[in-house]
Amino acid sequence: MTALARPRDGRMIGGVCAGLAHRFGTTPTVVRAIFVISCLLPGPQFLIYLALWILLPNEDRPSW
């Protein structure tokens, strides 16, 4: 498994869903759909997204 980080490519807003998808081996579209559906339920989903956006580091670029 790869480290949990926000990728620089493939972001839509903050890269949190893309980073989670990359970490767990699925597509970003699936993670985004799960997030949107979960926002219809009561809970702190949006606050967790914001916290991950702040806490997750950006993916390192390869140094050429």
N, C-alpha and C positions, 0 to 999 in steps of 0.2 A: 504494500500500500504506500501511496505517496503522502508527503506531508500536507497538512491542511493549510492552504494559502489561497489568496484571491488571485486568479490569473490576470495577466495584463490584456490578454486577447479573449474575446468571447463574452465580455461583460455586457449586461444590459443596464444595470443601475450601479451596483457596487461590486459585483463579482462574487457575492456570497453564494448564490445558488450554483454558479459555475464551479466554484471552488469545492463545494460539497459534492457535486456530481463527479468531479475529477477524482476526489478522494475516495469515493465509494464505488467508482467504476460504472457509472450510469451516465445518461445524457443530461445536459442542463435543462432541456425542455421538460423532462420528467420531474426534476426537482422543483422547477418553477411552477409546474402544474400542481404539485403537492402543496407547495407554499400558498398558492392562490386559494386552493380549496380549503386549506387549514385556516386561512384568514376568515372564512365564513363561520367558523366555530369560535366560541368564546375562549379567550386566552391571550397570553402575551406574545403571540407570534411576531408581530411587527417590532416589538421592543427587542426580542431576541435577534431579529434580523439586523436592527441598528447596532446592537452590541457586537455581533459578529463582524459587521462592517468596520467597526472601530478597532476591534481586538485582533482580527486576522491580519497577518502581514501580507504585503504584496508579494507575488511570485518573483523570484530573482530572475533577471535576464541573464542569459549565458554571456560570459565575457569573451569576446572574440579578439 
